[in-house]
Amino acid sequence: MQIINLPQDLNPAQYREEDQILLRPFTSLCRTKKNRVILHRNMIHLLIEGRKTVIYGGQSTTVNDDAFLFLASGSCLTTSVLSDKGDYQAILLYFSDNAMLDFYMKYDRLVQQHRQVRQQPAASFITFEKDTFLRNYIESLRLMLQLDQPLPQEICILKFEELLLYLLRTAPETLLQFRVNQHGSMQDFEIRKAVEGNVTRTVTVEELAFLCSMSLSTFKRRFTKIYGTSPRRWLLEQKMQVAARLLKDRQTKPGDVYDKVGYESHSSFSKSFRQIFGVTPSAYQEQNMNVQAQTLDVRE
């Protein structure tokens, strides 16, 4: 029985590690095909024709073209069977843990509304029955994938969010079984919510660790794993990016920006800004005003 590493082994030329979402069409001509599968990403298996059986740990499920599957990353056994028409077709949507966390961050208000729903223990896979909307959704993906070029990440993310938002509205109890109770993922989610929600506030790294109910060392370790840099460096860069956006507004005075990005004095803010951009806030604003003026002159 063949071992397949997904998504790397399908369309390896199009595989990019940095992509959060991958969309791939899949067809099979074998009457019955069994595989050992190692999923390196979570996968949504959108079955169009045929029948799929999955054994994951001590559980198994079988779906036909009336349903589709969410599968968590890990090892499983799969069996694909052709339909009565002799077809096996599916669309495979792979997504990273970060893509799911991004969704929870972006739509936290909607997710919190449904967290009141009584949840079952976290599941390695979940199934959904298709309705008219979901069939049309799958058809829209099929038509997109007929194009000659790979889909941009922006479109892939949009289609991923569209599906999750619909399922969050129509089947929240089932959807929230999927990885929402995973301890590590939820810790990462709480860190991201606390950190990204307090970028412009005067909150220290120690206070952020407290908000996440973690020791400082644990918080720093998990933070670095999520963001790839230290908390102090990340917060500095994010605050200065917000400041830079504010300074691009002609009506904003540099002396009015520092408290809007969580600094207690203009001097400390100016020092941090210079550390990132190499110039003072006033010089940065003047440079951008000159660029804007030159752009207007060219257009005229």
Secondary structure, DSSP 8 states (H G I E B T S, - for coil): --EEEETTTSSGGG--TT-SEEEEEEE---SEEEEEEEESSEEEEEEEESEEEEEETTEEEEE-TTEEEEE-SEEEEEEEE--TTS--EEEEEEE-HHHHHHHHHHTHHHHHHHTTS-----BSEEEEE--HHHHHHHHHHHHHTTSSS---HHHHHHHHHHHHHHHHHH-HHHHTTBSTT-HHHHHHHHHHHHHHTSTTS---HHHHHHHTT--HHHHHHHHHHHHSS-HHHHHHHHHHHHHHHHHTSTT--GGGTGGGGT-S-HHHHHHHHHHHHSS-HHHHHHHHHHHHHHHHHHH-
